[in-house]
Amino acid sequence: MSYEYEGLAALKRSGLGEETTQRFIIDAGAVYAFKDVDEIDASKLSKGIPMDPDVWDEARIGATSGGNTFEVEQEFREIEIDGITGQVKGAKRKIMVVPTLTANIIEMSTENFQMAFPGADVEDWPDVGDIDGEDEVSHDLITRTCDIELADYVDLVALVGTLSGFSHCKDNDLIGEPVIFMVKNGLSDQTITIETNDEDEVVFELQFTGHYDWEDLITEPWKILFPKRITESYHVTFEVSESGNGTDIEGAEVELEGVATKETDENGEAKFLYVPVGEYDYTVTAEGYDTVEGAVEVVDEDITETVEMDTEA
């Protein structure tokens, strides 16, 4: 039986889909550096990646400014074949793969300078032998005299980012599964520049280049963790009216805690889209009316919350 062809007029002309706006990577993210993954309890690791948020928290390198970058440089060679005028499928060789993760550091620390200069040593200054006591030590002295050792490589450097539909705000913080870009065996092998200017802050570029491990020369030295599921969410609609007569109240301010604040339209409605499952307190205020407070629970479907407001006495 042949297919009854009816043309391609129904083909969409845009890639926009129902979940498009929930799949944007937003904001700068945070950078983490795990110097020695082997020191982490094996029960808290899966495929060399920490699973415990507390372990991650201890590895944050501090604040950045101007965003951060994950890049995988790929070099391929095309095999030339006599008599062929173009490129041939399968006749391409991977020559070089170099992953890098770049953090624009604004929060200075001795640890960050040590990573910026692999092989650097840190000691107290002034030396305790030159002063009365340890309480007089005021600085860390950072120098470098030796070659780079294996211990100077950072086992895992990670950029943790936010996917718009996979995280939501609660208690002034983002929760939900992040997207994570990682470089293995990172080493800062680029020029380090510290530039100071009036009315400005120092931001220096700390770039980690990934390296193959001699125990595994097949797997490229980068990883990406991408969430499987969008945070389960539903729409919440508030219908605000005056007690007694049911008149819709336009311009009432509805604050859904941890989500957003919106004003009601001419129909007295305020809609909050893609609210993750959970319990939320709300506050409704409008000029000439008593404030109304309450709570809604988002479980497994869209909900409508009816709010009746009394006029001020």
C-alpha positions, 0 to 999 in steps of 0.5 A: 500500500502506497503512502497518500502524499498530501504535500509538506505545507504542514511543516513547521517553519520554526524550531520553537516547541512547548518546552523551548523556553525551559531549555535555555542555559541562563546566567554565569554559573559557578566554577568548582575545582576538585584537586584530588577526587581520590580524597572524596569518599568513594560512596559519594562518587559516581563515575568520578563525579561527586554526588554530595552537594556538601562536597561540591560546596567545599570546592567552589573557587569563589566569585567570578565576573563577566561569565565563564566559558567551556570550550572543546577545540576539535581538529580533524584531518580529511583523508584525500582520495584520488579521483574524488572531488569532495569530502567522503563520509568516513574519511575523516580522522580526529587529530586533536581534542583540547577542552578548556574551562575559563573562569573570570576570577574576581574573588582573590585567594591564595588557593586560586593563585596556586591553581593559576601558577601550577607548581607554586609553593606557599609559605608564611611571610614574614618567616617566623624565625625573623619575627617574635611570633606566629601572630605577626605573620601577615601574608602568604608568600607564593613562589615557584621554583620546581617543575610541574608535578602530577599533583598540580593537575586539578582532577576535575574542574566544573562549570555549574549552570542553570537550565531555565526549566530545570531549576526554580527559586525557593528561599532566595536560592535556586534548586533543581537539577543543574547542567554541568560542564567538566574538564578532567586533569585541568592545568592552568597553562595560559598567561596570567595577567593582573591589571589594575585600574582606577574605579575598577576591580581586578578580574583575571582569567584562569583557564584550565586546559584538560588533559588525558589520563595515562590510564585512559587514553581513549576517553576525551578529558571532558564531561557534560551532565545534562538533566533528563527531566524538566522540573515537574511544573504546572500553571497557577491562576489567581482569580481575585474579586470583591467579597459579596458582589463578586466584582473582578478586581483589576490591578491587585498585586499577587505575590507568589513567594519564591516565584514572582509578583504579578498584577491581575488583569481586567478579569481579575486574573493573575497567571503564573506559568510553569510553577514547580511542584511544591507548597507556596505562600501568597499575599494579595494586596489592592488599594482600598482592600484588606490584604489577603494571605494564604497558601497553595499546593501544586501537586499534579495539575494546573490549579485555580485559587479564588481570592475574595477581598474585603473593602477596608473599614 
